[in-house]
Amino acid sequence: MNRLVLITLVITNLCFSFTLELDFESSANSFNFGTLVDSVSAKGSQSCKIGVEAGKSFFGGTKNIPQAASHNDEVWIRLFYYFEKGFSWGNSGGSDAWGYTKWLRLETNLLSGEQWVGRRTTLQLGNQKSGAPILVTQEWNTAKTDIKFGGSEDYLTTGKWIEIQWYIKFHSNPDSGKMRMWKGDKLLGEFVGQTMDNKNRTIDELVVGDHWNGGVPQNQDFFMDDFIFTTETPNGRDSNGNLKIKSAPSVGLVGRPMNREGNVPVHRKRRSVDVTGRTIIHNSSKRFSIGMYY
């Protein structure tokens, strides 16, 4: 006698969260560009130095993330920047002439029938002439939206580590999308509005640096350290109760412990580094079920 076996697989709301962490303590825990150096670090003993050449427009490189971020996903990004004294955010057309330079881009996928024109969300850092220290630019084909964070008291400085944290909830509904920006522990602002142009869009690549409008004004270096990109719910909160990745103590200069702003010595032992550089993928708390019958 033949028996018909029917297996039904039902997966309800299965999703994965992930964390990408880079501590730059080895080439395996770094970008595929830049140079690992021990002359300055925010945490641990090394950071990634990225040089920019006078007159050039493109710099940095790309970094794939282990899983695309999709519509309705929440993302937290934390990173430390160090700009050498004398660093210029301007362009080769004149000292500090531009005001904003692109430092981190979240590149999206192309949907069927689309041509690449520029669909991305970009973190831009500025100087004292820019009016606000941080600008986020959303580019959807020919549409462009600029969102400013911070005021004159939040201007970026040189010779110190600067901790930037960025939260985004990707959504095509203007009532459901959201962004927050912190400098250190200070919340610089919150934006509520559309953060994705199409619900089928995904974020699948990071671009560190990319394009310097008008060309780099001079040969100079900047440094990055303790980079985190996560869709996991973080375990920290700011003074307003907003979820954020806990701020990490900054070392400032190797062997000289400093506070988070990198300028006041403190007396404590260096904490161990818990950022391993490995990609961690976890099941979310959402359930899935497998049903069988015959």
DOLOLO-641557 format. One record per atom (N, C-alpha, C): residue in one letter; z, x, y; atom name. Coordinates in steps of 0.001 Angstrom, whole numbers, plus 500000, padded with zeros to 6 digits. Atoms other than C-alpha are relative to their C-alpha. Example, Ala and Ser with C-alpha at 12.3 -4.5 7.8 and 13.67 -1.06 7.14 Angstrom:
 aa      w      u      v at
  a 500000 500890 498810  N
  a 507800 512300 495500 CA
  a 500000 500900 501200  C
  s 499940 499180 498810  N
  s 507140 513670 498940 CA
  s 500730 499230 501090  C
This chain:
 aa      w      u      v at
  m 500000 500853 498826  N
  m 500000 500000 500000 CA
  m 500000 500898 501237  C
  n 500074 499243 498756  N
  n 499042 501330 503386 CA
  n 500933 499402 501038  C
  r 499141 500475 498923  N
  r 501525 501135 506181 CA
  r 499454 500499 501331  C
  l 500435 499641 498664  N
  l 500540 501123 509790 CA
  l 501233 500469 500784  C
  v 498893 499451 499225  N
  v 502816 503365 511823 CA
  v 499576 500047 501455  C
  l 500309 500058 498582  N
  l 502813 502705 515523 CA
  l 501154 500641 500764  C
  i 498978 499296 499207  N
  i 504668 505052 517804 CA
  i 499723 499727 501471  C
  t 500134 500265 498564  N
  t 505226 504025 521381 CA
  t 500909 500955 500761  C
  l 499239 499064 499177  N
  l 506312 506615 523899 CA
  l 500159 499384 501389  C
  v 499708 500567 498686  N
  v 507988 505245 526982 CA
  v 500792 501022 500787  C
  i 499303 499053 499133  N
  i 508920 507648 529727 CA
  i 500230 499320 501341  C
  t 499690 500705 498770  N
  t 510698 506109 532670 CA
  t 500511 500962 501054  C
  n 499555 499259 498828  N
  n 510842 507982 535935 CA
  n 500458 501420 499666  C
  l 499680 498623 500371  N
  l 510868 511446 534377 CA
  l 499534 500937 501100  C
  c 500410 499008 499005  N
  c 510866 514231 536925 CA
  c 500849 501244 499812  C
  f 499307 498730 500104  N
  f 511979 517818 537229 CA
  f 500287 500526 501400  C
  s 499707 499298 498757  N
  s 513687 519675 540014 CA
  s 499962 501489 499707  C
  f 500126 498555 500222  N
  f 513329 523404 540520 CA
  f 500550 500763 501196  C
  t 499556 499091 498954  N
  t 514627 526329 542516 CA
  t 499274 501324 499848  C
  l 500605 498678 499942  N
  l 512694 529422 543492 CA
  l 500872 500862 500905  C
  e 499122 499121 499238  N
  e 515011 532242 544613 CA
  e 499478 501425 499944  C
  l 500440 498612 499905  N
  l 513998 535695 545786 CA
  l 501045 500794 500780  C
  d 499003 499187 499307  N
  d 516598 538347 546633 CA
  d 499460 501371 500404  C
  f 500687 498763 499610  N
  f 514143 541283 546997 CA
  f 500744 501263 499547  C
  e 499321 498833 500552  N
  e 516337 543576 544911 CA
  e 499113 500768 499032  C
  s 500969 499323 500860  N
  s 513353 544429 542687 CA
  s 498637 499372 500237  C
  s 501352 500522 499805  N
  s 509589 543935 542664 CA
  s 499798 498678 499272  C
  a 500107 501265 500728  N
  a 510041 541119 540131 CA
  a 500583 498844 500797  C
  n 499343 501025 499192  N
  n 512156 539241 542681 CA
  n 499525 500051 501443  C
  s 500542 499822 498672  N
  s 509815 539602 545627 CA
  s 498656 499302 500116  C
  f 501374 500420 499823  N
  f 506463 538634 547084 CA
  f 499080 501050 499384  C
  n 500954 498999 500472  N
  n 503296 540382 545926 CA
  n 499372 500741 501178  C
  f 500432 499265 498815  N
  f 502953 541885 549395 CA
  f 501260 500475 500713  C
  g 498844 499441 499318  N
  g 505206 543754 551795 CA
  g 500591 501160 499227  C
  t 499357 498819 500588  N
  t 507506 546683 550975 CA
  t 501493 499760 499902  C
  l 498559 500104 500156  N
  l 511027 546623 549567 CA
  l 500662 501222 500624  C
  v 499335 498899 499294  N
  v 513327 548703 551771 CA
  v 501510 499797 499948  C
  d 498545 500091 499977  N
  d 517038 549520 551881 CA
  d 500569 500375 501364  C
  s 499536 499642 498662  N
  s 517225 550304 555600 CA
  s 500746 498863 500681  C
  v 499338 501153 499415  N
  v 518328 546785 556498 CA
  v 499941 498863 498989  C
  s 499994 501117 500937  N
  s 519350 543753 554449 CA
  s 500980 498949 500477  C
  a 499091 501091 499661  N
  a 520954 540357 554915 CA
  a 501012 499773 498897  C
  k 499147 500222 501155  N
  k 522442 540247 551430 CA
  k 499528 500934 498915  C
  g 500416 499016 500989  N
  g 522463 542776 548625 CA
  g 499679 501317 500679  C
  s 500276 498658 499476  N
  s 520956 546200 549241 CA
  s 498580 500168 500527  C
  q 501383 499840 499575  N
  q 517274 545524 549993 CA
  q 499487 498728 500674  C
  s 500730 501123 499429  N
  s 514942 543299 551986 CA
  s 498516 500308 499877  C
  c 501453 499821 500043  N
  c 511168 542835 552225 CA
  c 499490 500253 501417  C
  k 500578 499663 498697  N
  k 509489 544577 555160 CA
  k 498523 499636 500005  C
  i 501395 500403 499850  N
  i 506205 543089 556349 CA
  i 499494 500545 501324  C
  g 500560 499402 498802  N
  g 504137 545081 558809 CA
  g 498837 499189 500542  C
  v 501124 500664 499346  N
  v 501743 543543 561315 CA
  v 499318 501016 500907  C
  e 500788 498982 499325  N
  e 498966 545565 562894 CA
  e 499371 499453 501274  C
  a 500516 500417 498701  N
  a 497897 545386 566517 CA
  a 498551 499530 499904  C
  g 501350 500540 499962  N
  g 494814 543225 567055 CA
  g 499619 499160 498810  C
  k 500318 500778 501191  N
  k 494894 541687 563590 CA
  k 500478 498551 500168  C
  s 499620 501415 499928  N
  s 495074 537917 563135 CA
  s 500676 499509 498728  C
  f 499435 500468 501263  N
  f 495975 537554 559450 CA
  f 501009 501015 499465  C
  f 498966 499122 500534  N
  f 499122 538944 557844 CA
  f 500770 499243 498937  C
  g 499210 500650 501047  N
  g 501517 538249 554973 CA
  g 499165 499710 498767  C
  g 500694 500350 501230  N
  g 500296 536524 551830 CA
  g 500529 498690 499446  C
  t 499655 501286 500608  N
  t 500806 533625 549425 CA
  t 501039 500179 498889  C
  k 499049 500040 501094  N
  k 503471 532664 546895 CA
  k 499916 498634 499344  C
  n 500043 501279 500717  N
  n 502987 529998 544240 CA
  n 501416 499517 499707  C
  i 498717 500573 500394  N
  i 505851 527633 543561 CA
  i 499847 499457 498581  C
  p 500112 500335 501420  N
  p 506683 526706 539942 CA
  p 499551 498575 499717  C
  q 500390 501384 500198  N
  q 505999 523020 540433 CA
  q 499690 499402 501365  C
  a 500390 500577 498719  N
  a 504246 521056 543157 CA
  a 501058 499020 500495  C
  a 499147 501007 499370  N
  a 506387 519072 545589 CA
  a 499131 498818 500386  C
  s 500833 501194 499873  N
  s 505147 515491 545804 CA
  s 500573 499011 501006  C
  h 499582 501102 499139  N
  h 505413 512314 547827 CA
  h 501396 499525 499608  C
  n 498621 500452 500166  N
  n 509055 511203 548245 CA
  n 500940 501103 499532  C
  d 499128 498881 500370  N
  d 510369 514644 547191 CA
  d 500755 500507 501218  C
  e 499217 499336 498966  N
  e 513097 516356 549195 CA
  e 500010 501494 499702  C
  v 500076 498552 500148  N
  v 512834 520101 549787 CA
  v 500931 500660 501017  C
  w 499193 499168 499112  N
  w 515302 522604 551241 CA
  w 499472 501434 499908  C
  i 500491 498623 499942  N
  i 514071 526033 552345 CA
  i 500969 500802 500863  C
  r 499142 499125 499203  N
  r 516391 528824 553477 CA
  r 499473 501425 499925  C
  l 500436 498616 499980  N
  l 515420 532313 554563 CA
  l 500622 500715 501186  C
  f 499483 499146 498941  N
  f 516655 535188 556678 CA
  f 498854 500836 500568  C
  y 500969 499158 499299  N
  y 514466 536924 559283 CA
  y 500736 501056 500810  C
  y 499488 498936 499133  N
  y 515087 540221 561056 CA
  y 498817 500564 500772  C
  f 501049 499468 499134  N
  f 512935 541219 564021 CA
  f 500556 501227 500717  C
  e 499535 498775 499380  N
  e 513235 544787 565271 CA
  e 500075 499853 501515  C
  k 499919 500003 498541  N
  k 514252 545436 568855 CA
  k 498640 500390 500580  C
  g 501310 499774 499413  N
  g 511161 545351 571062 CA
  g 498899 499178 499366  C
  f 500987 500842 500666  N
  f 509438 542853 568768 CA
  f 499420 498994 500994  C
  s 500671 500946 499110  N
  s 506874 540663 570569 CA
  s 499385 498865 499194  C
  w 500622 501180 500598  N
  w 505898 537116 569627 CA
  w 498691 499633 500714  C
  g 501200 500301 499218  N
  g 502971 537272 572033 CA
  g 498727 500299 499233  C
  n 501259 499625 500643  N
  n 499337 538110 571334 CA
  n 499333 501117 500788  C
  s 500650 498848 499382  N
  s 496893 540860 572230 CA
  s 499365 499663 501343  C
  g 500492 500385 498679  N
  g 495831 538836 575285 CA
  g 501015 500241 501093  C
  g 498956 499750 499010  N
  g 499109 539678 577009 CA
  g 501370 499877 499376  C
  s 498661 499989 500565  N
  s 502791 540247 576375 CA
  s 500589 498601 499987  C
  d 499378 501314 500172  N
  d 504448 537095 575023 CA
  d 499143 498880 500575  C
  a 500895 500973 499372  N
  a 501367 535122 576070 CA
  a 499907 498699 499217  C
  w 500222 501205 500800  N
  w 501284 532675 573165 CA
  w 501268 499166 499878  C
  g 498735 500724 500089  N
  g 504858 531723 572448 CA
  g 500404 499582 498608  C
  y 499675 500387 501375  N
  y 504640 530593 568815 CA
  y 499081 500744 499037  C
  t 500771 499347 501052  N
  t 503507 532452 565716 CA
  t 500365 499370 498667  C
  k 499810 500682 501280  N
  k 503080 530991 562248 CA
  k 500712 500931 499011  C
  w 499207 499151 500883  N
  w 505710 532303 559818 CA
  w 500079 499487 498579  C
  l 499946 500546 501361  N
  l 505688 529953 556834 CA
  l 499185 498720 499969  C
  r 500852 501178 500131  N
  r 503063 527445 555740 CA
  r 500176 499379 498628  C
  l 499990 500756 501241  N
  l 503292 524731 553105 CA
  l 498618 499387 499844  C
  e 501392 500422 500173  N
  e 499745 524250 551847 CA
  e 499911 498848 498999  C
  t 500149 501173 500858  N
  t 498616 520972 550268 CA
  t 498740 500097 499148  C
  n 501176 500092 500865  N
  n 496127 520102 547556 CA
  n 498896 499209 500695  C
  l 501127 500801 499523  N
  l 492693 518614 548201 CA
  l 499808 498821 499062  C
  l 500283 501173 500794  N
  l 492026 515096 547032 CA
  l 498512 499892 499732  C
  s 501404 500135 500400  N
  s 488763 513986 545455 CA
  s 499105 499715 501206  C
  g 500969 500186 498928  N
  g 485841 514306 547852 CA
  g 500350 500688 501302  C
  e 499595 499339 498760  N
  e 487796 516252 550481 CA
  e 499466 501420 500077  C
  q 500326 498612 499740  N
  q 486719 519518 552026 CA
  q 501168 500629 500743  C
  w 498874 499324 499363  N
  w 489203 522131 553216 CA
  w 499755 500103 501500  C
  v 500079 499920 498549  N
  v 489756 521717 556936 CA
  v 501318 500526 500564  C
  g 498685 499604 499544  N
  g 493454 522452 557248 CA
  g 500967 498853 499842  C
  r 498999 501033 500261  N
  r 496058 520204 555677 CA
  r 501270 500719 499569  C
  r 498834 499151 500249  N
  r 499430 521865 555907 CA
  r 501117 499650 500971  C
  t 498842 500081 499112  N
  t 502896 521912 557438 CA
  t 500468 501418 500254  C
  t 499770 498609 499635  N
  t 503739 525100 559321 CA
  t 501269 500168 500816  C
  l 498838 499580 499234  N
  l 507013 526641 560483 CA
  l 499568 501086 500971  C
  q 500337 499011 498984  N
  q 506457 528475 563769 CA
  q 501256 500399 500760  C
  l 498872 499480 499240  N
  l 509017 530692 565469 CA
  l 499479 500547 501322  C
  g 500474 499611 498680  N
  g 508780 531399 569168 CA
  g 500933 500973 500693  C
  n 499189 499093 499203  N
  n 510206 533583 571914 CA
  n 500611 499255 501179  C
  q 499287 500634 498905  N
  q 512093 532910 575133 CA
  q 499095 499246 500970  C
  k 500902 500700 499097  N
  k 508990 531683 576965 CA
  k 499405 498739 499372  C
  s 500651 501091 500722  N
  s 508152 529021 574402 CA
  s 500650 498640 500224  C
  g 499358 501277 499724  N
  g 510615 526347 575553 CA
  g 500936 499539 498910  C
  a 499142 500295 501152  N
  a 512046 525754 572071 CA
  a 499755 501106 498983  C
  p 500184 498852 500885  N
  p 512667 528461 569484 CA
  p 499218 499715 498733  C
  i 500649 500321 501265  N
  i 511222 526590 566507 CA
  i 499079 498798 500185  C
  l 500996 501066 499946  N
  l 508133 524445 566203 CA
  l 499474 499772 498588  C
  v 500664 500344 501256  N
  v 506847 522615 563115 CA
  v 498707 499273 500353  C
  t 501304 500607 499747  N
  t 503148 521782 563188 CA
  t 499486 499354 498723  C
  q 500625 500711 501111  N
  q 501655 519159 560877 CA
  q 498511 499858 500306  C
  e 501445 500092 499837  N
  e 497893 519440 560445 CA
  e 499417 499195 498850  C
  w 500654 500840 500989  N
  w 496030 516679 558627 CA
  w 498564 499804 500426  C
  n 501403 499998 499591  N
  n 492329 517351 558957 CA
  n 499945 500316 501491  C
  t 500078 499735 498567  N
  t 491745 517025 562709 CA
  t 501232 499511 500756  C
  a 498784 500490 499355  N
  a 495078 515293 563447 CA
  a 501067 501083 499986  C
  k 498993 498954 499884  N
  k 497908 517517 564638 CA
  k 501237 499449 500697  C
  t 498737 500423 499419  N
  t 501576 516839 565372 CA
  t 500912 501208 500140  C
  d 499054 498921 499755  N
  d 504021 519323 566939 CA
  d 501400 499431 500152  C
  i 498613 500463 499962  N
  i 507763 518864 566411 CA
  i 500867 501197 500403  C
  k 499203 498889 499484  N
  k 510164 521049 568419 CA
  k 501466 499846 499615  C
  f 498589 499975 500362  N
  f 513669 522058 567388 CA
  f 500721 501057 500833  C
  g 499179 499052 499267  N
  g 516382 523703 569484 CA
  g 499708 500023 501488  C
  g 500143 499867 498555  N
  g 516859 524512 573150 CA
  g 500129 501447 500433  C
  s 499974 498641 499456  N
  s 517147 527519 575421 CA
  s 501170 500818 499469  C
  e 498841 499280 500523  N
  e 520568 528389 574014 CA
  e 499784 500477 498564  C
  d 500280 499645 501396  N
  d 518981 528789 570564 CA
  d 498862 501008 499869  C
  y 501106 499041 500046  N
  y 516355 531393 571489 CA
  y 500239 501058 498931  C
  l 499928 498978 501032  N
  l 515594 533954 568830 CA
  l 500291 501355 500626  C
  t 499627 498683 499515  N
  t 516958 537441 569195 CA
  t 499447 501070 499067  C
  t 500449 498864 500809  N
  t 515942 540878 567921 CA
  t 501204 500853 499622  C
  g 498933 499107 500431  N
  g 518022 543437 566074 CA
  g 501132 499309 499277  C
  k 498980 500760 500722  N
  k 519991 540709 564231 CA
  k 499311 499181 498914  C
  w 500505 500927 501005  N
  w 519514 538688 561073 CA
  w 500129 498570 500527  C
  i 500027 501398 499595  N
  i 518578 535072 561812 CA
  i 499809 499148 498756  C
  e 500100 500887 501159  N
  e 519216 532420 559176 CA
  e 499349 498687 500438  C
  i 500709 501246 499730  N
  i 516746 529522 559246 CA
  i 500029 499146 498737  C
  q 500060 500930 501125  N
  q 517065 526461 557017 CA
  q 499241 498748 500436  C
  w 500944 501069 499682  N
  w 514512 523670 556866 CA
  w 500048 498965 498877  C
  y 499994 501103 500960  N
  y 514833 520281 555140 CA
  y 498826 499074 500304  C
  i 501103 500939 499839  N
  i 511847 517999 554556 CA
  i 500074 498947 498900  C
  k 500286 501057 500968  N
  k 511485 514634 552871 CA
  k 498556 499587 500231  C
  f 501428 500280 499864  N
  f 507770 514189 552224 CA
  f 499729 498516 499778  C
  h 500312 501419 500141  N
  h 506596 510656 552864 CA
  h 498900 499614 500979  C
  s 501095 500470 499153  N
  s 503521 508905 554234 CA
  s 500410 498847 500910  C
  n 499490 501087 499172  N
  n 505611 506080 555707 CA
  n 500789 500590 501171  C
  p 499291 499439 498843  N
  p 506753 506894 559276 CA
  p 501489 499693 500030  C
  d 498580 500344 500029  N
  d 510087 505210 558564 CA
  d 500770 500753 498913  C
  s 499351 499384 501165  N
  s 510788 507263 555430 CA
  s 499956 501516 499987  C
  g 500064 498542 499939  N
  g 509752 510845 556216 CA
  g 501086 500549 500912  C
  k 498911 499433 499207  N
  k 512355 513194 557640 CA
  k 499952 501526 499962  C
  m 499818 498549 499938  N
  m 512949 516804 558752 CA
  m 501301 500302 500725  C
  r 498879 499432 499252  N
  r 516013 518770 559821 CA
  r 499806 501513 500068  C
  m 500111 498554 499840  N
  m 516257 522334 561092 CA
  m 501353 500552 500440  C
  w 498764 499317 499635  N
  w 519265 524662 561233 CA
  w 499706 501453 500347  C
  k 499932 498551 499759  N
  k 519803 528090 562742 CA
  k 501438 500394 499711  C
  g 498644 499787 500477  N
  g 522796 529419 560883 CA
  g 500594 498668 499576  C
  d 499346 501272 500323  N
  d 525238 526515 560606 CA
  d 499679 498910 501014  C
  k 500251 500966 498921  N
  k 523963 524804 563753 CA
  k 498758 499156 499719  C
  l 501126 500915 500134  N
  l 521769 521726 563349 CA
  l 499250 499953 501332  C
  l 500790 499966 498774  N
  l 518962 522126 565891 CA
  l 499339 498669 500317  C
  g 500622 501282 499736  N
  g 517537 518653 565485 CA
  g 499552 499324 498727  C
  e 500481 500810 501111  N
  e 516275 515892 563238 CA
  e 498772 499221 500439  C
  f 501227 500748 499736  N
  f 512850 514284 563052 CA
  f 499857 498921 498938  C
  v 500296 501095 500921  N
  v 512128 510877 561485 CA
  v 498580 499534 500292  C
  g 501390 500385 499815  N
  g 508455 510072 560953 CA
  g 499176 500387 498791  C
  q 500906 499679 501099  N
  q 505456 510635 558763 CA
  q 499974 501506 499773  C
  t 500002 498575 500345  N
  t 505627 513980 556946 CA
  t 498962 500346 498939  C
  m 501095 499792 500953  N
  m 502727 513559 554513 CA
  m 498927 498958 500307  C
  d 501046 500925 499553  N
  d 499353 512013 555273 CA
  d 499520 499052 498903  C
  n 500493 500800 501111  N
  n 498677 510578 551808 CA
  n 501008 500089 498857  C
  k 498988 499999 501063  N
  k 501013 509549 548976 CA
  k 499564 500772 498766  C
  n 500496 499214 501138  N
  n 498807 511410 546488 CA
  n 499950 501502 500289  C
  r 500022 498593 499616  N
  r 499191 514707 548342 CA
  r 501147 500752 499322  C
  t 498927 499156 500526  N
  t 501231 517593 546885 CA
  t 500027 501320 500772  C
  i 499827 498655 499442  N
  i 502605 520879 548222 CA
  i 500040 500954 498818  C
  d 500052 499159 501197  N
  d 501625 523585 545765 CA
  d 499937 501497 500287  C
  e 500075 498571 499697  N
  e 501558 526907 547630 CA
  e 500722 500282 501310  C
  l 499367 499509 498784  N
  l 503616 528824 550187 CA
  l 499148 501113 500574  C
  v 500674 498895 499324  N
  v 501926 531047 552744 CA
  v 501003 500610 500967  C
  v 499055 499291 499146  N
  v 504237 533609 554323 CA
  v 499204 500735 501065  C
  g 500825 499440 498932  N
  g 502897 534584 557703 CA
  g 498730 499178 500107  C
  d 501342 500584 500019  N
  d 499171 533804 557637 CA
  d 499219 500359 501241  C
  h 500897 499795 498865  N
  h 497649 533613 561102 CA
  h 500776 500197 501299  C
  w 499384 499689 498715  N
  w 498690 535188 564408 CA
  w 499003 499631 501081  C
  n 500933 500470 498990  N
  n 497019 533242 567188 CA
  n 499770 501064 501079  C
  g 500329 499037 498956  N
  g 495187 535620 569539 CA
  g 500159 501450 499605  C
  g 499860 498621 500461  N
  g 495987 538708 567475 CA
  g 501366 500585 500326  C
  v 498706 499340 499838  N
  v 499134 540820 567078 CA
  v 499939 500927 501228  C
  p 500068 499198 498784  N
  p 500015 542522 570412 CA
  p 500262 501487 499802  C
  q 499625 498604 500212  N
  q 501341 545768 568896 CA
  q 500347 500194 498524  C
  n 499535 499715 501356  N
  n 502140 547494 565617 CA
  n 501510 499750 499944  C
  q 498580 500310 500102  N
  q 505501 546120 564514 CA
  q 500314 499462 498606  C
  d 499546 500456 501312  N
  d 507562 545104 561486 CA
  d 501009 498866 500158  C
  f 498891 500933 500116  N
  f 509723 542178 560518 CA
  f 500452 500007 498549  C
  f 499389 499936 501318  N
  f 511971 541697 557493 CA
  f 500427 498607 499567  C
  m 499544 501256 500576  N
  m 512796 538801 555184 CA
  m 500959 500290 498856  C
  d 499037 499815 501084  N
  d 515681 538371 552760 CA
  d 500537 498638 499562  C
  d 499273 501142 500560  N
  d 517452 535842 550532 CA
  d 499229 498692 500192  C
  f 500908 501141 499854  N
  f 514610 533317 550254 CA
  f 500273 498965 498909  C
  i 499769 501086 500955  N
  i 515296 529942 548598 CA
  i 499092 498824 500348  C
  f 500792 501229 499889  N
  f 512903 527017 548047 CA
  f 500436 499118 498843  C
  t 499445 500812 501079  N
  t 514478 524165 546106 CA
  t 499776 498509 500224  C
  t 500004 501461 499971  N
  t 514084 520493 545251 CA
  t 501281 499458 499357  C
  e 498701 500414 500529  N
  e 517557 520429 543696 CA
  e 500933 499639 501158  C
  t 499047 500384 498966  N
  t 520297 518717 545679 CA
  t 500993 501131 500223  C
  p 499111 498858 499768  N
  p 522272 521528 547346 CA
  p 501464 499588 500012  C
  n 498568 500274 500114  N
  n 526047 521851 547200 CA
  n 500733 500182 501319  C
  g 499362 499840 498709  N
  g 526680 522331 550910 CA
  g 499692 498843 500939  C
  r 500238 500996 498950  N
  r 526912 520075 553962 CA
  r 500292 500631 501353  C
  d 499684 499541 498659  N
  d 526829 520668 557689 CA
  d 501128 499152 500581  C
  s 498871 500707 499396  N
  s 529431 519365 560143 CA
  s 499730 498516 500189  C
  n 500357 501411 499891  N
  n 527535 516061 560328 CA
  n 499899 499316 498644  C
  g 500063 500559 501339  N
  g 527627 515570 556559 CA
  g 498636 500079 499348  C
  n 501339 499865 500569  N
  n 523953 516409 556015 CA
  n 499987 501051 498897  C
  l 500115 499038 501086  N
  l 523159 518121 552724 CA
  l 499197 501215 500452  C
  k 500717 498762 499714  N
  k 522114 521759 553102 CA
  k 500476 501078 499040  C
  i 499588 498847 500792  N
  i 522192 525013 551187 CA
  i 501116 500710 500752  C
  k 498891 499318 499346  N
  k 525460 526795 551886 CA
  k 499517 501275 500670  C
  s 500349 498772 499296  N
  s 525088 529521 554483 CA
  s 500629 501183 499295  C
  a 499526 498805 500691  N
  a 525426 532982 553008 CA
  a 500458 501032 501019  C
  p 499594 498933 499087  N
  p 527354 535837 554643 CA
  p 498882 501021 500129  C
  s 501038 499002 499776  N
  s 525005 538370 556192 CA
  s 500620 501379 500105  C
  v 499515 498632 499947  N
  v 525423 542110 555808 CA
  v 499572 500684 501290  C
  g 500476 499420 498744  N
  g 523385 542983 558910 CA
  g 499297 501321 499783  C
  l 500563 498707 500362  N
  l 522861 546666 558166 CA
  l 500705 500454 498733  C
  v 499441 499607 501291  N
  v 523364 548122 554703 CA
  v 501237 500870 500199  C
  g 498779 499213 499928  N
  g 526897 549429 554271 CA
  g 500890 499642 501174  C
  r 499193 500413 498856  N
  r 528119 547786 557486 CA
  r 500084 498477 500005  C
  p 499912 501464 500045  N
  p 529296 544221 556765 CA
  p 500080 499399 501387  C
  m 500021 500689 498717  N
  m 528573 541877 559643 CA
  m 500203 498516 499765  C
  n 499973 501434 500157  N
  n 529013 538236 560333 CA
  n 498576 499480 499895  C
  r 501320 500567 500286  N
  r 526118 535807 559851 CA
  r 498981 500355 501076  C
  e 500930 499660 498936  N
  e 524605 536647 563249 CA
  e 499697 501493 500023  C
  g 500339 498592 500156  N
  g 524692 540318 562293 CA
  g 500517 500893 501095  C
  n 499613 499154 498889  N
  n 526584 541629 565293 CA
  n 501503 500264 500110  C
  v 498559 499805 499895  N
  v 530373 541439 564728 CA
  v 500524 500502 498661  C
  p 499471 499506 501273  N
  p 531971 543646 562030 CA
  p 501135 499125 499495  C
  v 498895 500706 500628  N
  v 534258 541886 559602 CA
  v 500526 500862 498872  C
  h 499378 499157 501022  N
  h 536645 543369 557073 CA
  h 500097 499217 498704  C
  r 499995 500652 501292  N
  r 535791 542142 553625 CA
  r 499115 500801 499054  C
  k 500862 499369 500978  N
  k 534260 543380 550419 CA
  k 498691 499245 499913  C
  r 501295 500650 500150  N
  r 530585 542699 549891 CA
  r 500038 499068 498798  C
  r 500011 500953 501102  N
  r 530144 539613 547781 CA
  r 498872 500305 499047  C
  s 501052 499776 500984  N
  s 528160 539800 544589 CA
  s 498833 499065 500269  C
  v 501209 500784 499751  N
  v 524607 538534 544744 CA
  v 499744 499085 498814  C
  d 500231 500937 501087  N
  d 524040 535379 542721 CA
  d 498559 499496 499997  C
  v 501415 500376 499961  N
  v 520350 535085 543609 CA
  v 499254 500949 499076  C
  t 500562 499162 501049  N
  t 518455 536356 540593 CA
  t 498499 500175 500087  C
  g 501453 499913 499929  N
  g 514844 535810 541536 CA
  g 499297 499234 498908  C
  r 500650 500725 501074  N
  r 514212 533792 538409 CA
  r 499705 498575 500427  C
  t 500319 501402 499769  N
  t 512613 530388 538463 CA
  t 500841 499138 499082  C
  i 499124 500859 500780  N
  i 515018 527676 537321 CA
  i 499441 498583 500058  C
  i 500481 501376 500048  N
  i 513723 524294 536194 CA
  i 501021 499158 499247  C
  h 498980 500857 500595  N
  h 516253 521557 535487 CA
  h 499478 498577 499896  C
  n 500233 501438 500020  N
  n 515964 517983 534351 CA
  n 500833 499358 501094  C
  s 499210 500739 499018  N
  s 517013 515655 537124 CA
  s 500879 499009 499261  C
  s 499084 500960 500617  N
  s 519638 513011 536546 CA
  s 499287 498715 499595  C
  k 500733 501203 500371  N
  k 516924 510384 536121 CA
  k 499732 500005 498497  C
  r 500034 500069 501459  N
  r 516729 509161 532540 CA
  r 498592 499741 499487  C
  f 501229 500409 500663  N
  f 513857 508911 530116 CA
  f 500349 499576 498567  C
  s 499716 500503 501347  N
  s 513650 507137 526756 CA
  s 498752 500102 499144  C
  i 501097 499970 500978  N
  i 511528 507487 523650 CA
  i 500284 498895 498989  C
  g 499809 501096 500951  N
  g 511075 504347 521575 CA
  g 499030 500078 498828  C
  m 500857 499973 501191  N
  m 509696 504124 517984 CA
  m 500213 498710 499210  C
  y 499851 501106 500926  N
  y 508979 501206 515749 CA
  y 498827 500019 499032  C
  y 501094 500079 500995  N
  y 506916 500566 512591 CA
  y 500224 498806 499096  C
